[in-house]
Structure formats: structure tokens, C-alpha cells
Amino acid sequence: MSEKKTQPGQMNIELPESVAEGQYSNLAIISHNHSEFVVDFVMMVPNVPKAKVKSRIILSPQHAKRLMMALADNIKKFEQQFGVISEPDVPPFPHMNFNTPAAQA
């Protein structure tokens, strides 16, 4: 077996098939405490009163900020290529009670 050599500053990232399929989400709920951000990706189905968290990602504040900047950069590039992303008028979401305790460290 031969080992692949990586160039300095490069990283090999493995993407398992089960993760490569992805999860659809049409709502993200973000919470934080002093040391981390928690992003819950949720799938809501029309006319169904119950939604399900499909994935939870926990980030350090520094990584959360890097993610925000990377998303902004990618949205800018997307809009340059495909046009402005429209934001239709939608009513505000109803109050969501997640029955979760207050964040503590």
C-alpha cells in the first residue's frame, strides 16, 4: 500500500457515504453560551405541528464567526453567478417551546 503525501498546509478530509447524502433543513435554530454556539438544523413540514431536529452542530465562538464569514462570502459569490436571492415576505414563526434548560457551563 502506498501512502498519499500531502503538501504542507493541506489536509485530507474523509466524507463517509452516510454523511455525503446530507440532511435537508429549512430552519436553523441558534443558541449560545459563553463558550459555544449550538446550531440545530430542523426540518419543518407544512401543516404538521411537530418539527424534528435533523442535525446539531456545536461550534466554538471563533469557528461560529468563521462560518458566518464563509457563508457571507459564498452567498456573495452565488449571487454574482446566479442573481440576487429573493426573500419572500413570510409571516413570523410562532413561538417555539423546546423545553430545554438554560445553557450552563
Stockholm file with secondary structure:
# STOCKHOLM 1.0

chainA/1-105         MSEKKTQPGQMNIELPESVAEGQYSNLAIISHNHSEFVVDFVMMVPNVPKAKVKSRIILSPQHAKRLMMALADNIKKFEQQFGVISEPDVPPFPHMNFNTPAAQA
#=GR chainA/1-105 SS CCCCCCCTTCCCCCCCHHHHTCCCCSEEEEEECSSCEEEEEEECCTTCSCCEEEEEEEECHHHHHHHHHHHHHHHHHHHHHHCCCCCCCCCCCCCCCCCCCCCCC
#=GC SS_cons         CCCCCCCTTCCCCCCCHHHHTCCCCSEEEEEECSSCEEEEEEECCTTCSCCEEEEEEEECHHHHHHHHHHHHHHHHHHHHHHCCCCCCCCCCCCCCCCCCCCCCC
//
